[in-house]
Amino acid sequence: MKDYQKMDKEFIATDEIRLDKFLVTQLNQSRNQIEQLIKKGFVTVQNKQKCKTSTKLYIGQKIFVQLPKVEKTQPQEVDFDVEIIYEDNDILVINKPSGVIVHDAPSVHEATLVDWLKQKNISLSTISGEERHGIVHRLDKGTSGVMVVAKNNNAHQKLSSQLEDKTMGRYYIAVIDLPLKDDMIVELPIGRNPNNRLKMGIVPHGKYAKTAFKKMVSNKHTEQNSNKYELIVAKLFTGRTHQIRVHLESLSRHILGDALYGFKGNCDSIKRIYLHAYCLYLNHPSSNKPMEFVANIPDDMQKLISNNFNEDLINEKITKSYIVNSFDDIDGWLCKH
């Protein structure tokens, strides 16, 4: 197992502010990540360990943050492999398989992507806490596709900042059960569904969420195939849990296989949610060079696409350049809707 370095940081409070809010701005991390650092004892104020996120800071106080080392624990036995798209000293870009959970949680009793990363002895950032080493952003268990993993804390901070300012993002491919009426942008707030805690939903006081949907290819109709499927591409402007699935449900459209959000088709023959993170764009955390990565569509999803859509249109439209360019006129979309 590799030896991973700690990265210590010291700050001086310049205002009266809550400890968690102060560290969110200083470390460019999410509130949840900062909360974990404080609760696990990695933060001191005036040389005293503080375990409360609500601790009030006063001007001139010294705050010391010690980011943890990766613990040399034995990961769970991993029975899957993951395609590596790109790797250097700072980042690892992978194609996550459908059915793989990204990181551990109290309800998780199976090997995760983080377990796979540890098994491969891949250097990982530690800023997200013990269960989420290296994880900058995530995909749902049923969603496949491209993800970037941070191999050190500096890279993690830079990538997290890009998530915040939208210089990093992804384009998703999905197969839905009914065609969209038009290309469209959905801006509806998302929060926990009050009637089903497993779901998210459109709720009045939820978090702001914005998704753009682009029609790509409609189903080829034959005597043997009466489905009205459509292949679409989605671009996220916010990163809410289940965002694409919730916004499609608000349009009375559903991703094939997504029974949780209303798909009524044959889930015995459709074994997964047909949602795939196809393309990732970011600036390299060290060189700041713009980079784009494509995750090949998995065989099972490719087979379904081939069986239901015109192959020539698929070959023309499901390319990185076509998809990226198709979202260039976002302002025009806003004028239409």
N, C-alpha and C positions, 0 to 999 in steps of 0.2 A: 504493500500500500504506500502511495506517495505521501510525502510530508508537505502539508499545506501551511503557508504562512498566515499569521494573523495580520490584520491591518488596523492599527489603533488611530483614533482621531480625538482631538481635543478642541473644544469650542468655548467661547466666552459669550454669555448671554448679553445681548444689547437692548433687550426689552423685557417687560414683564409678560410672560407667556407660558402656556402649558408646556411641559416637557415633551410630550408626544408631538405636538404641533411644531415645536422648535426643531426637533430632529427630522421631521418629515421634510422641512424646507432645507435643512443642512445636508441631508444624506440623499435627497431625491428618491426616497423610498415610499411605499404605500403605508398607510396608517397601520395596517395589520402587521406588516414586517417590523415596523418600529415598536409596536406593542409587544411582539415576541421578544425582541432584544431587551426591552426594559424588564419584562416579567421574568426572563431567564437570568437576570443579574449582570448583563453586559454593559450597563450604564451606571455611572456614578456622578453625583452632583456634589461638588465641594468635598471630594474624596469619600463620600458616603453613598452606599449602594441604595438606589431608589427602585422600588418595585411597583410604584404607582404611575400610570400613564398621566394622571391628572396633576402630578406634582407641579406647583407653580414656581417658575424661575424668576429670579430678580437680577437686575442689571449688575454685571460684573462677576456673576457666579461662573465657575469653571465646570464644564460638562465633559466627561471623558467616556468615550465609547470604544469598547474592545470587541471587535468582531470575532466570533468563535472559529476555532479550527474545525475542519471536518473530523468528526469522530470516527475512529477506526473500528466501526461496527461491521459485523457480517451481514450483508444484505440478504433478503429472502431469495430462495432459489428461483431463478428466472428461466422460464420455458419458452421465451420468444426472442427474436432478434430484431434489430432496428437498422434500417438503411441509413448510413452516414452520407450526407450530400456534400458537406464541406467541413474542414477542420483546420484551425491554426492554433497559436498559443493563447488566443483570447476567446474564441467562440467555437462552438460545435453546432452545425446545422443538420437536423435529422428529419426523416420522414416517419412520423409516428404511426404505427399500425392502429387500425380500429380495434377496440376491445381492450386497449392498454390504458390504465389509469396513470396520470402523470406523476402524482406524489401521494405519500401516505396520509392517512386521516384515521380517526378513531373507528370509522365504519369500514375501513378497507382491510381485507384479509387475504390479499393476493399480491404478487410481485408487481411493482410499479416501474415507470420509466426511470425514476431515481435509483431504484435497485439495479436496473440494467446499467446505468451510468457508473455506479459504484463497482459493480462486478467487472466492468471493463477498465477499472482503475483510471478513469478519466478525471483530470483535475476539475474541481467545481468551486464556484463561489459559495460563500457561506452566509451571505447577507440576508437570505430569506428564511433562515432558521433551519433546524436540524432535519425536518422532513422534506424540505424543499431546496436542498442544495442545488445551485445552478439554475433554478427555474425562474425565468424572467416573465414568461407568459405561458398559458396553458391551453390545452384543447380538451373538450369533453371526452369521456371514455369512448363513446361510439364514433367520434370524429377522427378521421385520419388526416395526415398531412404535415406540412412543414412547420418546424419549431426551431428557434435558436436557443441554445443553452450557454450560459456564461461560465467561463472556466476560471475566472478570478473576480475579485470584488470590484476592481476598477471597471472591468468590462460590464459587470452587472449594473453598476451605477449609471454608466453611459447609456446602456440599452434601455434602462428604466426611464431615463430622461427622454429618450426618443419616443417611447410609448406615450409619455405625457404630452409631448409637443407634436405628435402624429408624424414624425419623420420616419418612424418604423410602423409597418402595418402588413396586412395580408389580404389576398383575394381568395375567396372561397368558391368552389364549384358545388352545386347541389342539384339533385333530381327531385322535382316536386310533382305532386299528383294532379294538378290542374295548371294550365298556363296562366301567367300573369296577364293582366289586361294591357299593361304597358310597362316600359322602364319606369321605375319610381323610387322615390326616397321616402322612407318611413321615419318619422320623428315622434316617438311615443315613449313615455317614461316606463321603466321596468323596475319591478320589485318582487318580493316573495308573494306567490299566489296565496291569498288568505284562506282559500278552500282546499288547497293541496300543497303541503310543505315541500313536496318533491319538485314542484314546478315553480317557475317564475311566471310573471304575468304583467299585463298592462295595468298599472295601478296609479291613481291620481297623484300620490306623493312619492312615487318611485324616482329612481335616478334617471336623469336625462339620457336618452339613447337615440342614436341615429344610424341608419343602415341604408345603403343604396343597393337596389336590385336591378340587374340587367338581363333581359331576355337574350338567350343564345340560340337554342335549337329546339323546335317543337317535335313531338313524337311523329314517327312515320306510321300512318294508319294502313293496316292491311286487314283482310278478312280474319286472319288469325290473331291480330293484335288491335284491340279496340281501346287501349289505354290512351289517356290524354296527357301523358307525362310531358314535362318541359325541363330542359337543362338550362339552368340560370347561373349567373355569377353574382356574388355579394361582396360588397366592400364595407367594412366597419369604420365608423368615425368615433365610436366609443367602444369600450370593452366590457359590456355587462354580461353576466352569466346567462347562457342560452339565448343570447341576443337575436341571432338569425332565426332561430326556431320560434321565438316568441313573436317577432315582428311578422314572420310568415303566417303564423296562426291568426294574427290580427287581420290579415288579408284573406282569411279562409283558405289558405294554401298550406300544405304540409310536406315536409321532406319524407320521401319514401323510407319506411321503416321506423319513423318517429311516432310510435303509438302514444307516448307521453303527451305529445302536443297535437294529437288529433288525427293521425294517419289511420284510415279505416281499411286499408288494403290487406292483403294476405301476408301477415308477418311470419307465417310458417316458412314461406319460400323466400322472403326478404329478411336476411339474417342480420342486417346492420342498418344504421342510419346512413343514408347516402349523401353525406356532407364531407367535403375534402378541402383542407387548406392547401391551395394549389401553388400560390406564389407569395414569397416574403420579400419585402424590400427594407433596407436599413442602411445606415452609415457605419462603417467599421469602427469599433470603439477606440482603436489606436490610431489608424491612419485617417479616419473620417471619410474614407473613400466610399461612394455610393455602391451598394451591392444588391443584386437580386438573385433569388434562388427559387427553383421550381421543384416540387415534389411530385414524382410520377404518380398517376392515378393507380390505385391498387387493382389487382387483377379482377376481383369480384365486381368492383364498380365499373371497370372498363368493359367487362363482359355485358353487364346490364345496359350500359350506354350503347355498345355496338349492336345489341339486339333490338334497341328501341329507337335509334336515331340514325339519320342519314350519315354515312361514313365520310362522304366528301365535305359536308358541312362541319362535322366534328373536327376533321383534320384542318379545316380552314380557320375555325373560330377558337378551338381550345389550344391556343398557343399563348405564351407569355406576352408577346408584343400585341396581339389582337386584344387580349383581355385588358391589359394596362391602358392601351389607347382608347378603348371603348368607354373608359371612365373619365376621359379628359374633359368632356363637356358637362361636368357636374353643374356648373352655373346655369347652363341651358335647361337641364332637367328641372332645376328649381323654378325656372320661369314657366315651365309647362304645368307644374303641379301646385 
